[in-house]
Amino acid sequence: MYKYEPEIKVDNKIRLRQITLDDCNAIYQYSTDKDFTKYLSFIATRENTMNFINNINNDIKNHKRLYWGIEVNNKIIGTIGFLHLQKMQAEIGFGISKDYWGTGIINICLEFMINYAKDNLNIKKLIIGTNKENQRSINFIKKFYFLETHQINKDIYFQRIL
């Protein structure tokens, strides 16, 4: 079983923290951007955003997921975490507001998560999946030495051995 830390300081600018229903407006706001949801099945409504937050927190409570909001300047700008936690293996999921694309914040967060998995959770294999048409995401994932393993329907999966 993995221990959940509700707050983690990544650096002087970025903090990962447990999301709450108070973050609903911030998450809803960036989730309504068509470029953000272009390859996702998530439909941004306030109700779906509240369900997303509640599902994350229930999964954390039930030890199925370790997931945080990415906070910069006291505002949630994205989410990142480990899904499908198994013994020594996890999938990383993340999303960040389009306003922060190209700023390097998600790069810092993903590198942090890779090291956190290895150093704190004894994870040996990380998996990331994305839509096979999302070339921007595919290029980003490959920068972190994830190798393509397989495709299922519209999704392509990558793994990295730690």
Secondary structure, 3 states (H helix, E strand, C coil): CCCCCCEEECCCCEEEECCCHHHHHHHHHHHCCHHHHCCCCCCCCHHHHHHHHHHHHHHHHCCCCEEEEEEECCEEEEEEEEEEEECCEEEEEEEECHHHCCCCHHHHHHHHHHHHHHHHCCCCEEEEEEECCCHHHHHHHHHCCCEEEEEECCEEEEEEEC
